[in-house]
Structure formats: C-alpha cells, structure tokens
C-alpha cells in the first residue's frame, strides 16, 4: 500500500468505529424511548415532586422538539414527562441514524480512495450524488443553515474534483 493512501485507511477505520458507536447510540435511544413510554406513569408520578423537577431542570430544558419544528413545551407543562423523554429519545435516535448513514458513506469513500485512488468510480457517481444531496439536506435540517451550506460546498467540491479526473482522460 502506498504511503499516500495510509491516511485513507486510517480514516476508513475511524469512520467504521464512529459508525459502530452510532449504532450503539441508536439502539440505546430506541431502548430509552421504549422504556420512557412503558414507564410513563411512573416517570410522571416521580416528577410531580417539585424537588425532582428542579434536580432535572437541565434535561427538561433540552427541548429538541423534533428538530425545532414541533416544540414539546406542552408535554412538560401538562406533566407528561414520560412521553416527553420518549419523544426526545426518538429525536436522538433519528440523529444517530443519520450518523450511521453519514459514517457508512464516509467509510465507503475512504475505502474506495484507498483501493482506487479516487473517491468513487464513475459508475457510482449517480449514487453518491444522490447520497450527498440527501446528506446536505439532512445537515441543513438537523444542524442548521451554515453547516448545511458548508457540507454542500464540500460534497459538491469532492464530487466535481473526482469527476473532473475521469473527464480529463
């Protein structure tokens, strides 16, 4: 293996480890959501004590609210803490699923760079273009406008540089 592709092997290994950790996080989020919904009555009863609500104020203020589209304030105000934590866990699980998708694509790209010296073969170009578009939209929705623009520019640049290598031949 050439020296210039050792970093691609390292990046592929790191992407695989992060993908596995994201899968573990996804499974944990699903289990927490199931537990929160199953134990909603107990959780609601526990948080009826104002001292418990004060102790958990940090976790109760972490309102992901389905990525800002649907706020969960009404669930807290009505005392449905079990459903609140269950929906928060589902949001966390969605983020972990997006991470699994991201790291899977990243690993494929790094393995391809290591094996061929290019990010992807022309035959895979349409697939990667679709995945890059989906990924950019998801980053835009989940993280924000500036991160979405940066991701879009980087992915577009990677795609164009790689395709120009094939078009010159």
N, C-alpha and C positions, 0 to 999 in steps of 0.2 A: 504494500500500500504506500502510495506516495505521501510525503510529509504534508503537502497542502490539503490533503483530504482527511488527515487525522482529526482536525477540528470538526469536520462534518460527522465523523464517527462519535466524537465526544458530544456534540450537540444532539445527535440522534439518541444516544444513551440518556442524556439529561431529559429530553422530551419524553422518552419512554417512562422514566421514573416519575416525572410530573404527571403523565397520563395515568399511571397506576395510582398515584396519590389522589388524583381527581376522581378516579373510580371508587376508591375507598371513601372519599368525601361524599360522593353521590349516594352510595349505599347507606352511609351514616345519616344523610339528610332524609332519605326515604324512611329509614327506621325511626328517626326522630319525628317525622311527620305522622307516621302511623301511631307512634306512642302518644303524641300530643292529642290526636283525635280520639284515640281509645281512652285516654285518661283525662279527657276534657273536664269532666265533672270534678275530679279530684283537684286538678290544677285550678279550676275556677274557685273552688272552696278554699284552697290554700291562699290565693291572692285576695280573698275577702278581708284578710288581716292587713291593715294599713302598714304595719311594720314590714311585712313581706314585700309589699308593693314598693316601699321605699328602698329596701335592700336590692331589689331587682330593677331599679329605675333605669339603669344603663341598657339592659336587654329589652326593656319595654319601650325605650325611646328609639331603638334601632329599627325603625319602620321602613322596611324595603318596599312594602306596598305594591307588589307586582311591578317592580322596576319604576315606581313613581306614577304609574297610570291609575291604580286603584288604591287609595290610601286605606289603611287598616285602623284608623283612629276610632271609628265607630265600634269596632270589636273590643278595643280596650275600654272605651267609655261605658259599654254595656256589660262589661265583666266577662266576656267570652275569651278569656286568656288562653285556654286550651286550643281553640280554633285559631287564635292569633299566632301562637307559637307554631302550630301545624302549618299554617299558610306561609309563615316566614321560613320554615324548613323546606317547603316546596320551592320557594324562590331560591333558596340556597342550592337546592338540588338542581334547579334549572341552570344556575351559574356553573355548577360542577359539570353538568352535561355539556355545556358549551366549552368548558376547559378540556374535556375529553376529546371533543371534536377538534379543537384547536391543536392540541398536542399530537393527535393522530396525524393530522395534515402536516404538521411540522416535522414529525418523525419520518413520514414518507418522503418529504422533500430532502431531508438531510441524508437519508439512505440513498436516494437517487443521485444526489450530488456526489456522495462517496463512491458509488458504483460507476457512474457515467460522466461525472464532471459537469453536469448540468442540472438545473433544478427539476426539470421534468422533460420527458420526451414529447415531441410534437403530437404524438397520438394521445397523450394525456392532457394536452393543453386545454381542451374544452372542459374537462372535468375540473381541473384546477381553477380555471377562470370562474366557473360556477361556484366552486367552494370558496374562492377568495371573495366573490361578491356577497355570498351568504355571510361569511365571516365578518366582512366590513360592516354589513347592516347590523349584525348582532352586536358588534363592538359599539356601534353608534347608539343602539337602543339601550344596551346594558350599562355602558361606561359613560358615554357622552359624546358630544359633537366633536370636540378637539381630538379625542382618542380615535374616533371613527375616521376622521379626515386623515390623521397620521397613518392609521392602519391601511386605509385605502390607497394612499400615496405609496407606501412601502410595498404593498402587494402588487399594485399596478406596475411599479418600477421593476420588481422581481420578474413579473410576467413578461414585460416588454424587453428587458435585457436578455432574458433567456430565449425568447422567440427571435430576437434580432440575431442571435448567434446562429440559429438554424437558417434564417433567411439569407444570411451572407454567403452560405455555402452553395 
